[in-house]
Amino acid sequence: MNLLNTEHSPVAYATDFVLYGAACLVLLGSIVALAPVHTWGLLAGWALLGLLAWTALEYALHRFVLHGLQPFSRWHNEHHRRPEALISTPTLVSAGLFMGLVYLPALFVLGPWPAAALTLGLLVGYLWYSTVHHAIHHWTLDTPWLRQRKRWHAEHHHVFPVSGFGVTTRAWDNMFRAATNRWMRG
């Protein structure tokens, strides 16, 4: 198995959805079953922070890593060239990054329950992003919400590849565009 291969078989590609769906359920179930009830409000806040942090991370990774840093931009260009191919970060790589860069540092700094809740929020965000991105390229479902995202993402792929880095939200694109426009006007 090549950990750096970004094109997957249908089974390997589906592994992300199964693994991260199960991880979200396990983390949520563990928090509900084992965390002290009086901490649930605080833990919900950590989970919400993780979810919001994911939106910024999604934007930053797409803009600065996938479109700016080799070899990732070369791999991502293949997704732009063949958008219906089953191309994604290998599950072992993404799981290792979540564990090593999110959960373990949060465990060390915040303790077990806030770390679990923060990680849960980030994983829910990642799973949501993965589902939306997959739907954009593979589903025929036609809702106004998904149609809007398909249009934004098609513009990113074909018209304005230097914008539209958010898949699940345009908030960061809009914020940075507004900041860049103010900076350019002097």
Secondary structure as GFF3:
##gff-version 3
##sequence-region A 1 186
A	DSSP	alpha_helix	10	34	.	.	.	ID=ss1
A	DSSP	three_ten_helix	37	39	.	.	.	ID=ss2
A	DSSP	alpha_helix	40	60	.	.	.	ID=ss3
A	DSSP	pi_helix	61	65	.	.	.	ID=ss4
A	DSSP	alpha_helix	72	81	.	.	.	ID=ss5
A	DSSP	alpha_helix	91	98	.	.	.	ID=ss6
A	DSSP	pi_helix	99	103	.	.	.	ID=ss7
A	DSSP	alpha_helix	104	110	.	.	.	ID=ss8
A	DSSP	alpha_helix	112	138	.	.	.	ID=ss9
A	DSSP	alpha_helix	144	158	.	.	.	ID=ss10
A	DSSP	alpha_helix	171	185	.	.	.	ID=ss11
###
